[in-house]
Amino acid sequence: MEFRQSLAQRIIIAFALMSALVAGAFAMGIVATVHLVEEKLISAGLGGDLQRLLLMDNMEDWRHRPEPDQLFYFSGGRGDFALPKDLRHLTPGFHEIFREQLSYHAIAEVVDGRRYVLLQDQSDFEERERVLFAVVLVGFVLSLALAVFLGWVLARKVMAPVVRLARQVRHRDQLLGLAPPLAPDYAADEVGELAVAFDATLGRLRQALDRERLFTSDVSHELRTPLMVLASSCELLLENPGLDPRGRAQVERIARACEEMRELVQTFLMLARAQHEDASMSPRLTLGQVAEGLIALWREPIEAKGLRLIYDGGHPLSTRYHATLLHAVMGNLLRNALHYTDHGFIRLTLEASGFVVEDSGVGIPEEKREAMFEPFVRGHDKRGDGLGLGLSLVQRICENQGWTVSLSTMEPNGCRFRVELAPVLE
């Protein structure tokens, strides 16, 4: 399982872990050292007291009694000095023993075959140990809390330039030519190198956008001229009274294709520039007006293929939308339905703030459904020679205008495309 923390959180965690390891090792070292030193001191003190008793008294008359918190026993002793059975197994040296729920420090010595044992109550020693453990634990907790606080402070200090750089990249329009570079605002460190990299990347993006604007402008200009020649030629041919009905229908079809291509060129140009001021200058029509125009345009080719074109005008709002872009979205969906439908119907239904295009065609395979709005993806590769750009264009236009397009299947076969149009700010 991968944990995703911010860089500041990771810095704080690193400080806390480092403090826990250092403070824990230090605390354990203090406890172990104090315990060892006290054991040595107590062992030396008890040994000295035992030797004092052995030197100052004899085996017959014990005038020098042990300290009040001490007990003295020896093998063969009389009365209170008799060696208890639970102490006879002690080897010479220092020991810690428990008697009657009390703990003692004990020093044992063997002189001339006789075993001597001196006990000292360690209640005071245990109390000191408890105090020591409490002090060490409080110190450990305080050091951990201090480490977290210092980590938080240092994380804010360390992350401040990174956060500032991220905010500048996020909120400033760096793609404009007048936007100042980022690198001069930062020191020559790792963050400064990151700012330099951002400046270089954004510079390359500016150049790429400039080249794309020039290219789209040139293409738009060069395509408009032959399209205008075709449109003018179609108008002249249509004025010829000797043109037979079949030829007139073909010329009208060419004229419609020229007009459609002109609108597509304008659509691609607007999408490439992504400039809202151009969109605001374009003609605006209601959803019903665009739909009626496309129904008139597509009815003949749809019915010529033996399909039924069903149009449900509904009750759409009177909102006026970008005519060229809305025409491109609805027209591409109708074209897509015509291309993939051999029998049945194609239905266009208008809603309050959107529309639905349905068909009874071959549908879209399950494995391609999620990728249908990507460029160069086609539902069925064997159907025609299309490039798979129609739905990609629909997706780009919808993203540019804040619209949403969704795809679902119909039973028993077919597709349903639903487009929701965002409100227009006048």
One Martini backbone bead per residue (centre of mass of N, CA, C, O) as a GRO file, in nm:
protein
  426
    1MET     BB    1   0.095   0.037   0.024
    2GLU     BB    2   0.051   0.373  -0.070
    3PHE     BB    3   0.167   0.671   0.062
    4ARG     BB    4   0.028   1.013   0.045
    5GLN     BB    5   0.239   1.273   0.102
    6SER     BB    6   0.354   1.552   0.164
    7LEU     BB    7   0.649   1.708   0.191
    8ALA     BB    8   0.596   1.830   0.471
    9GLN     BB    9   0.508   1.567   0.608
   10ARG     BB   10   0.776   1.416   0.556
   11ILE     BB   11   0.951   1.604   0.723
   12ILE     BB   12   0.808   1.563   0.992
   13ILE     BB   13   0.841   1.255   1.004
   14ALA     BB   14   1.149   1.257   0.995
   15PHE     BB   15   1.190   1.414   1.256
   16ALA     BB   16   1.034   1.221   1.443
   17LEU     BB   17   1.201   0.965   1.386
   18MET     BB   18   1.475   1.079   1.462
   19SER     BB   19   1.397   1.155   1.751
   20ALA     BB   20   1.305   0.876   1.844
   21LEU     BB   21   1.577   0.735   1.803
   22VAL     BB   22   1.761   0.922   1.965
   23ALA     BB   23   1.594   0.942   2.230
   24GLY     BB   24   1.570   0.637   2.276
   25ALA     BB   25   1.872   0.574   2.290
   26PHE     BB   26   1.935   0.776   2.515
   27ALA     BB   27   1.740   0.663   2.729
   28MET     BB   28   1.853   0.376   2.737
   29GLY     BB   29   2.137   0.466   2.817
   30ILE     BB   30   2.065   0.599   3.082
   31VAL     BB   31   1.933   0.358   3.222
   32ALA     BB   32   2.170   0.162   3.194
   33THR     BB   33   2.384   0.336   3.336
   34VAL     BB   34   2.242   0.379   3.606
   35HIS     BB   35   2.204   0.082   3.673
   36LEU     BB   36   2.506   0.007   3.672
   37VAL     BB   37   2.612   0.215   3.876
   38GLU     BB   38   2.427   0.134   4.113
   39GLU     BB   39   2.516  -0.156   4.125
   40LYS     BB   40   2.812  -0.097   4.190
   41LEU     BB   41   2.767   0.076   4.441
   42ILE     BB   42   2.600  -0.125   4.604
   43SER     BB   43   2.805  -0.354   4.596
   44ALA     BB   44   3.029  -0.194   4.736
   45GLY     BB   45   2.871  -0.116   4.994
   46LEU     BB   46   2.796  -0.403   5.089
   47GLY     BB   47   3.082  -0.510   5.099
   48GLY     BB   48   3.181  -0.310   5.315
   49ASP     BB   49   2.977  -0.385   5.534
   50LEU     BB   50   3.065  -0.683   5.558
   51GLN     BB   51   3.361  -0.633   5.632
   52ARG     BB   52   3.305  -0.474   5.887
   53LEU     BB   53   3.161  -0.697   6.041
   54LEU     BB   54   3.397  -0.904   6.023
   55LEU     BB   55   3.617  -0.714   6.170
   56MET     BB   56   3.459  -0.600   6.432
   57ASP     BB   57   3.364  -0.890   6.473
   58ASN     BB   58   3.278  -1.193   6.615
   59MET     BB   59   3.147  -1.514   6.672
   60GLU     BB   60   3.039  -1.439   6.973
   61ASP     BB   61   3.028  -1.106   6.953
   62TRP     BB   62   2.759  -0.884   6.838
   63ARG     BB   63   2.783  -0.544   6.856
   64HIS     BB   64   2.766  -0.487   6.541
   65ARG     BB   65   2.515  -0.388   6.375
   66PRO     BB   66   2.332  -0.340   6.129
   67GLU     BB   67   2.151  -0.165   5.947
   68PRO     BB   68   1.815  -0.099   5.949
   69ASP     BB   69   1.800  -0.197   5.621
   70GLN     BB   70   1.949  -0.458   5.736
   71LEU     BB   71   2.054  -0.808   5.686
   72PHE     BB   72   2.218  -1.069   5.892
   73TYR     BB   73   2.386  -1.372   5.781
   74PHE     BB   74   2.494  -1.708   5.899
   75SER     BB   75   2.636  -1.996   5.918
   76GLY     BB   76   2.568  -2.102   6.248
   77GLY     BB   77   2.387  -1.912   6.362
   78ARG     BB   78   2.207  -1.724   6.597
   79GLY     BB   79   1.897  -1.676   6.563
   80ASP     BB   80   1.879  -1.401   6.357
   81PHE     BB   81   2.163  -1.523   6.213
   82ALA     BB   82   2.040  -1.738   6.069
   83LEU     BB   83   2.046  -1.914   5.778
   84PRO     BB   84   1.835  -1.928   5.541
   85LYS     BB   85   1.726  -2.137   5.298
   86ASP     BB   86   1.683  -1.912   5.060
   87LEU     BB   87   2.021  -1.832   5.095
   88ARG     BB   88   2.213  -2.094   5.046
   89HIS     BB   89   2.244  -2.065   4.714
   90LEU     BB   90   2.430  -1.833   4.724
   91THR     BB   91   2.670  -1.683   4.565
   92PRO     BB   92   2.935  -1.511   4.543
   93GLY     BB   93   2.808  -1.183   4.558
   94PHE     BB   94   2.575  -1.021   4.366
   95HIS     BB   95   2.214  -0.963   4.439
   96GLU     BB   96   1.864  -1.018   4.346
   97ILE     BB   97   1.586  -1.042   4.573
   98PHE     BB   98   1.284  -1.216   4.695
   99ARG     BB   99   1.090  -1.137   5.002
  100GLU     BB  100   0.786  -1.113   5.083
  101GLN     BB  101   0.736  -0.893   4.842
  102LEU     BB  102   1.041  -0.819   4.866
  103SER     BB  103   1.325  -0.634   4.776
  104TYR     BB  104   1.681  -0.721   4.740
  105HIS     BB  105   2.008  -0.666   4.825
  106ALA     BB  106   2.289  -0.892   4.781
  107ILE     BB  107   2.575  -1.020   4.978
  108ALA     BB  108   2.815  -1.274   4.929
  109GLU     BB  109   3.023  -1.482   5.160
  110VAL     BB  110   3.325  -1.691   5.195
  111VAL     BB  111   3.460  -1.801   5.520
  112ASP     BB  112   3.592  -2.079   5.613
  113GLY     BB  113   3.311  -2.221   5.504
  114ARG     BB  114   3.145  -1.967   5.567
  115ARG     BB  115   2.828  -1.813   5.517
  116TYR     BB  116   2.761  -1.477   5.409
  117VAL     BB  117   2.473  -1.245   5.447
  118LEU     BB  118   2.372  -0.925   5.300
  119LEU     BB  119   2.087  -0.720   5.336
  120GLN     BB  120   1.898  -0.476   5.129
  121ASP     BB  121   1.666  -0.254   5.097
  122GLN     BB  122   1.516  -0.145   4.760
  123SER     BB  123   1.287   0.072   4.771
  124ASP     BB  124   1.442   0.334   4.717
  125PHE     BB  125   1.563   0.243   4.451
  126GLU     BB  126   1.292   0.198   4.301
  127GLU     BB  127   1.192   0.486   4.330
  128ARG     BB  128   1.424   0.610   4.168
  129GLU     BB  129   1.363   0.451   3.910
  130ARG     BB  130   1.078   0.561   3.862
  131VAL     BB  131   1.164   0.853   3.835
  132LEU     BB  132   1.359   0.810   3.605
  133PHE     BB  133   1.154   0.693   3.403
  134ALA     BB  134   0.966   0.939   3.402
  135VAL     BB  135   1.174   1.145   3.306
  136VAL     BB  136   1.248   1.000   3.043
  137LEU     BB  137   0.960   0.990   2.922
  138VAL     BB  138   0.910   1.294   2.921
  139GLY     BB  139   1.156   1.363   2.748
  140PHE     BB  140   1.070   1.199   2.503
  141VAL     BB  141   0.801   1.342   2.446
  142LEU     BB  142   0.914   1.629   2.425
  143SER     BB  143   1.114   1.571   2.194
  144LEU     BB  144   0.897   1.483   1.994
  145ALA     BB  145   0.733   1.746   1.997
  146LEU     BB  146   0.968   1.928   1.914
  147ALA     BB  147   1.025   1.788   1.644
  148VAL     BB  148   0.750   1.846   1.517
  149PHE     BB  149   0.768   2.153   1.539
  150LEU     BB  150   1.034   2.190   1.385
  151GLY     BB  151   0.937   2.046   1.130
  152TRP     BB  152   0.711   2.246   1.068
  153VAL     BB  153   0.882   2.501   1.049
  154LEU     BB  154   1.090   2.396   0.839
  155ALA     BB  155   0.886   2.316   0.624
  156ARG     BB  156   0.786   2.601   0.572
  157LYS     BB  157   1.060   2.717   0.493
  158VAL     BB  158   1.133   2.514   0.268
  159MET     BB  159   0.840   2.530   0.109
  160ALA     BB  160   0.791   2.825   0.031
  161PRO     BB  161   0.922   2.842  -0.256
  162VAL     BB  162   0.757   2.611  -0.380
  163VAL     BB  163   0.475   2.728  -0.330
  164ARG     BB  164   0.523   2.989  -0.480
  165LEU     BB  165   0.585   2.862  -0.756
  166ALA     BB  166   0.318   2.708  -0.787
  167ARG     BB  167   0.136   2.960  -0.772
  168GLN     BB  168   0.254   3.104  -1.019
  169VAL     BB  169   0.198   2.879  -1.227
  170ARG     BB  170  -0.115   2.860  -1.170
  171HIS     BB  171  -0.206   3.192  -1.177
  172ARG     BB  172  -0.022   3.261  -1.404
  173ASP     BB  173   0.014   3.377  -1.738
  174GLN     BB  174   0.286   3.232  -1.891
  175LEU     BB  175   0.201   3.235  -2.208
  176LEU     BB  176   0.256   3.515  -2.217
  177GLY     BB  177   0.481   3.742  -2.341
  178LEU     BB  178   0.461   3.946  -2.075
  179ALA     BB  179   0.553   3.742  -1.887
  180PRO     BB  180   0.753   3.696  -1.641
  181PRO     BB  181   1.004   3.549  -1.515
  182LEU     BB  182   1.100   3.333  -1.241
  183ALA     BB  183   1.408   3.311  -1.164
  184PRO     BB  184   1.475   3.603  -1.034
  185ASP     BB  185   1.306   3.526  -0.755
  186TYR     BB  186   1.550   3.319  -0.710
  187ALA     BB  187   1.776   3.131  -0.599
  188ALA     BB  188   2.080   2.936  -0.653
  189ASP     BB  189   1.900   2.663  -0.639
  190GLU     BB  190   1.680   2.416  -0.669
  191VAL     BB  191   1.443   2.614  -0.711
  192GLY     BB  192   1.582   2.781  -0.928
  193GLU     BB  193   1.610   2.546  -1.129
  194LEU     BB  194   1.306   2.502  -1.154
  195ALA     BB  195   1.244   2.783  -1.267
  196VAL     BB  196   1.419   2.756  -1.516
  197ALA     BB  197   1.266   2.512  -1.632
  198PHE     BB  198   0.996   2.657  -1.659
  199ASP     BB  199   1.090   2.880  -1.849
  200ALA     BB  200   1.181   2.690  -2.076
  201THR     BB  201   0.912   2.544  -2.121
  202LEU     BB  202   0.736   2.800  -2.169
  203GLY     BB  203   0.899   2.896  -2.410
  204ARG     BB  204   0.835   2.654  -2.590
  205LEU     BB  205   0.530   2.696  -2.582
  206ARG     BB  206   0.523   2.969  -2.716
  207GLN     BB  207   0.650   2.879  -2.981
  208ALA     BB  208   0.439   2.664  -3.049
  209LEU     BB  209   0.195   2.857  -3.051
  210ASP     BB  210   0.298   3.045  -3.267
  211ARG     BB  211   0.320   2.831  -3.488
  212GLU     BB  212   0.019   2.748  -3.477
  213ARG     BB  213  -0.104   3.020  -3.547
  214LEU     BB  214   0.036   3.052  -3.819
  215PHE     BB  215  -0.064   2.792  -3.945
  216THR     BB  216  -0.374   2.835  -3.914
  217SER     BB  217  -0.382   3.099  -4.066
  218ASP     BB  218  -0.269   2.996  -4.333
  219VAL     BB  219  -0.471   2.769  -4.381
  220SER     BB  220  -0.724   2.941  -4.370
  221HIS     BB  221  -0.645   3.126  -4.604
  222GLU     BB  222  -0.593   2.904  -4.825
  223LEU     BB  223  -0.884   2.764  -4.805
  224ARG     BB  224  -1.078   2.998  -4.866
  225THR     BB  225  -1.023   3.039  -5.164
  226PRO     BB  226  -1.117   2.763  -5.289
  227LEU     BB  227  -1.396   2.771  -5.152
  228MET     BB  228  -1.492   3.027  -5.294
  229VAL     BB  229  -1.471   2.914  -5.581
  230LEU     BB  230  -1.669   2.681  -5.541
  231ALA     BB  231  -1.912   2.848  -5.453
  232SER     BB  232  -1.927   3.026  -5.707
  233SER     BB  233  -1.959   2.797  -5.911
  234CYS     BB  234  -2.222   2.685  -5.795
  235GLU     BB  235  -2.391   2.939  -5.842
  236LEU     BB  236  -2.355   2.947  -6.152
  237LEU     BB  237  -2.472   2.665  -6.209
  238LEU     BB  238  -2.756   2.719  -6.077
  239GLU     BB  239  -2.825   2.954  -6.298
  240ASN     BB  240  -2.851   2.732  -6.503
  241PRO     BB  241  -3.126   2.632  -6.693
  242GLY     BB  242  -2.988   2.361  -6.834
  243LEU     BB  243  -2.991   2.207  -6.575
  244ASP     BB  244  -3.033   1.916  -6.457
  245PRO     BB  245  -3.156   1.764  -6.177
  246ARG     BB  246  -2.909   1.589  -6.116
  247GLY     BB  247  -2.697   1.812  -6.140
  248ARG     BB  248  -2.822   2.004  -5.931
  249ALA     BB  249  -2.790   1.811  -5.689
  250GLN     BB  250  -2.480   1.793  -5.703
  251VAL     BB  251  -2.422   2.094  -5.669
  252GLU     BB  252  -2.564   2.126  -5.398
  253ARG     BB  253  -2.379   1.927  -5.253
  254ILE     BB  254  -2.119   2.086  -5.299
  255ALA     BB  255  -2.212   2.343  -5.154
  256ARG     BB  256  -2.255   2.214  -4.878
  257ALA     BB  257  -1.963   2.111  -4.847
  258CYS     BB  258  -1.831   2.389  -4.854
  259GLU     BB  259  -1.975   2.508  -4.609
  260GLU     BB  260  -1.880   2.292  -4.412
  261MET     BB  261  -1.576   2.338  -4.451
  262ARG     BB  262  -1.571   2.631  -4.365
  263GLU     BB  263  -1.668   2.576  -4.074
  264LEU     BB  264  -1.439   2.383  -3.996
  265VAL     BB  265  -1.208   2.579  -4.031
  266GLN     BB  266  -1.314   2.778  -3.819
  267THR     BB  267  -1.315   2.578  -3.585
  268PHE     BB  268  -1.014   2.504  -3.584
  269LEU     BB  269  -0.916   2.793  -3.542
  270MET     BB  270  -1.051   2.842  -3.266
  271LEU     BB  271  -0.924   2.603  -3.116
  272ALA     BB  272  -0.626   2.683  -3.157
  273ARG     BB  273  -0.658   2.969  -3.017
  274ALA     BB  274  -0.851   2.996  -2.773
  275GLN     BB  275  -1.055   3.257  -2.820
  276HIS     BB  276  -1.318   3.438  -2.689
  277GLU     BB  277  -1.334   3.681  -2.881
  278ASP     BB  278  -1.403   3.519  -3.133
  279ALA     BB  279  -1.665   3.389  -3.025
  280SER     BB  280  -1.824   3.659  -2.974
  281MET     BB  281  -1.820   3.730  -3.301
  282SER     BB  282  -1.999   3.513  -3.360
  283PRO     BB  283  -2.261   3.357  -3.445
  284ARG     BB  284  -2.598   3.324  -3.299
  285LEU     BB  285  -2.793   3.038  -3.195
  286THR     BB  286  -3.027   2.829  -3.148
  287LEU     BB  287  -3.093   2.503  -3.108
  288GLY     BB  288  -3.327   2.490  -3.316
  289GLN     BB  289  -3.188   2.627  -3.559
  290VAL     BB  290  -2.959   2.425  -3.593
  291ALA     BB  291  -3.131   2.168  -3.619
  292GLU     BB  292  -3.297   2.250  -3.871
  293GLY     BB  293  -3.055   2.285  -4.059
  294LEU     BB  294  -2.949   1.987  -4.030
  295ILE     BB  295  -3.201   1.839  -4.121
  296ALA     BB  296  -3.202   1.960  -4.408
  297LEU     BB  297  -2.911   1.847  -4.477
  298TRP     BB  298  -2.957   1.520  -4.378
  299ARG     BB  299  -3.215   1.393  -4.496
  300GLU     BB  300  -3.134   1.294  -4.775
  301PRO     BB  301  -2.892   1.096  -4.706
  302ILE     BB  302  -3.054   0.925  -4.503
  303GLU     BB  303  -3.295   0.839  -4.692
  304ALA     BB  304  -3.110   0.724  -4.922
  305LYS     BB  305  -3.026   0.479  -4.715
  306GLY     BB  306  -3.310   0.387  -4.567
  307LEU     BB  307  -3.370   0.589  -4.339
  308ARG     BB  308  -3.495   0.724  -4.038
  309LEU     BB  309  -3.581   1.058  -3.959
  310ILE     BB  310  -3.592   1.178  -3.624
  311TYR     BB  311  -3.767   1.472  -3.495
  312ASP     BB  312  -3.737   1.635  -3.166
  313GLY     BB  313  -3.789   1.958  -3.062
  314GLY     BB  314  -3.927   2.026  -2.815
  315HIS     BB  315  -3.814   2.262  -2.527
  316PRO     BB  316  -3.600   2.475  -2.571
  317LEU     BB  317  -3.416   2.717  -2.507
  318SER     BB  318  -3.342   3.065  -2.604
  319THR     BB  319  -3.056   3.018  -2.622
  320ARG     BB  320  -2.750   3.144  -2.746
  321TYR     BB  321  -2.506   3.003  -2.952
  322HIS     BB  322  -2.240   2.888  -3.101
  323ALA     BB  323  -2.289   2.811  -3.420
  324THR     BB  324  -2.036   2.663  -3.527
  325LEU     BB  325  -1.990   2.465  -3.287
  326LEU     BB  326  -2.275   2.341  -3.273
  327HIS     BB  327  -2.277   2.245  -3.564
  328ALA     BB  328  -2.030   2.054  -3.537
  329VAL     BB  329  -2.137   1.866  -3.319
  330MET     BB  330  -2.408   1.776  -3.444
  331GLY     BB  331  -2.298   1.698  -3.726
  332ASN     BB  332  -2.097   1.473  -3.634
  333LEU     BB  333  -2.311   1.291  -3.500
  334LEU     BB  334  -2.480   1.246  -3.757
  335ARG     BB  335  -2.252   1.133  -3.931
  336ASN     BB  336  -2.186   0.895  -3.748
  337ALA     BB  337  -2.464   0.763  -3.763
  338LEU     BB  338  -2.470   0.721  -4.072
  339HIS     BB  339  -2.207   0.546  -4.097
  340TYR     BB  340  -2.320   0.314  -3.861
  341THR     BB  341  -2.599   0.295  -4.035
  342ASP     BB  342  -2.819   0.058  -4.220
  343HIS     BB  343  -3.065   0.027  -4.012
  344GLY     BB  344  -3.353   0.224  -3.943
  345PHE     BB  345  -3.244   0.493  -3.732
  346ILE     BB  346  -3.245   0.857  -3.666
  347ARG     BB  347  -3.222   1.058  -3.366
  348LEU     BB  348  -3.336   1.393  -3.275
  349THR     BB  349  -3.319   1.544  -2.945
  350LEU     BB  350  -3.453   1.803  -2.767
  351GLU     BB  351  -3.365   1.999  -2.492
  352ALA     BB  352  -3.335   2.243  -2.277
  353SER     BB  353  -2.982   2.198  -2.258
  354GLY     BB  354  -2.988   2.000  -2.524
  355PHE     BB  355  -2.893   1.678  -2.681
  356VAL     BB  356  -2.992   1.379  -2.881
  357VAL     BB  357  -2.819   1.101  -3.041
  358GLU     BB  358  -2.969   0.832  -3.224
  359ASP     BB  359  -2.920   0.478  -3.306
  360SER     BB  360  -2.935   0.149  -3.507
  361GLY     BB  361  -2.657   0.044  -3.519
  362VAL     BB  362  -2.359  -0.134  -3.449
  363GLY     BB  363  -2.200   0.019  -3.260
  364ILE     BB  364  -1.971  -0.017  -2.979
  365PRO     BB  365  -1.720  -0.156  -2.857
  366GLU     BB  366  -1.626  -0.211  -2.539
  367GLU     BB  367  -1.305  -0.164  -2.579
  368LYS     BB  368  -1.375   0.143  -2.725
  369ARG     BB  369  -1.561   0.335  -2.559
  370GLU     BB  370  -1.346   0.512  -2.391
  371ALA     BB  371  -1.178   0.591  -2.683
  372MET     BB  372  -1.370   0.751  -2.889
  373PHE     BB  373  -1.254   1.061  -2.815
  374GLU     BB  374  -1.006   0.988  -2.959
  375PRO     BB  375  -0.777   1.008  -3.180
  376PHE     BB  376  -0.798   0.767  -3.432
  377VAL     BB  377  -1.081   0.640  -3.340
  378ARG     BB  378  -1.270   0.352  -3.431
  379GLY     BB  379  -1.524   0.140  -3.417
  380HIS     BB  380  -1.487   0.029  -3.726
  381ASP     BB  381  -1.228  -0.041  -3.942
  382LYS     BB  382  -1.414  -0.150  -4.201
  383ARG     BB  383  -1.565   0.138  -4.208
  384GLY     BB  384  -1.422   0.287  -4.415
  385ASP     BB  385  -1.188   0.597  -4.436
  386GLY     BB  386  -1.178   0.714  -4.170
  387LEU     BB  387  -0.989   0.886  -3.903
  388GLY     BB  388  -1.126   0.947  -3.619
  389LEU     BB  389  -1.211   1.284  -3.563
  390GLY     BB  390  -1.504   1.360  -3.488
  391LEU     BB  391  -1.521   1.297  -3.177
  392SER     BB  392  -1.273   1.461  -3.103
  393LEU     BB  393  -1.394   1.732  -3.186
  394VAL     BB  394  -1.632   1.725  -2.995
  395GLN     BB  395  -1.464   1.717  -2.734
  396ARG     BB  396  -1.307   1.984  -2.776
  397ILE     BB  397  -1.549   2.171  -2.792
  398CYS     BB  398  -1.674   2.105  -2.518
  399GLU     BB  399  -1.429   2.187  -2.346
  400ASN     BB  400  -1.416   2.485  -2.453
  401GLN     BB  401  -1.740   2.545  -2.366
  402GLY     BB  402  -1.842   2.356  -2.115
  403TRP     BB  403  -1.931   2.095  -2.218
  404THR     BB  404  -2.109   1.773  -2.242
  405VAL     BB  405  -2.021   1.430  -2.335
  406SER     BB  406  -2.202   1.119  -2.390
  407LEU     BB  407  -2.190   0.752  -2.385
  408SER     BB  408  -2.432   0.505  -2.499
  409THR     BB  409  -2.626   0.227  -2.515
  410MET     BB  410  -2.849   0.031  -2.711
  411GLU     BB  411  -3.147  -0.152  -2.741
  412PRO     BB  412  -2.986  -0.394  -2.902
  413ASN     BB  413  -2.869  -0.145  -3.072
  414GLY     BB  414  -2.646   0.117  -3.055
  415CYS     BB  415  -2.642   0.481  -2.997
  416ARG     BB  416  -2.586   0.742  -2.736
  417PHE     BB  417  -2.575   1.098  -2.753
  418ARG     BB  418  -2.501   1.342  -2.497
  419VAL     BB  419  -2.561   1.700  -2.474
  420GLU     BB  420  -2.445   1.954  -2.255
  421LEU     BB  421  -2.522   2.291  -2.214
  422ALA     BB  422  -2.393   2.571  -2.121
  423PRO     BB  423  -2.431   2.856  -1.997
  424VAL     BB  424  -2.473   3.185  -2.119
  425LEU     BB  425  -2.283   3.479  -2.107
  426GLU     BB  426  -2.387   3.803  -2.192
   0.00000   0.00000   0.00000
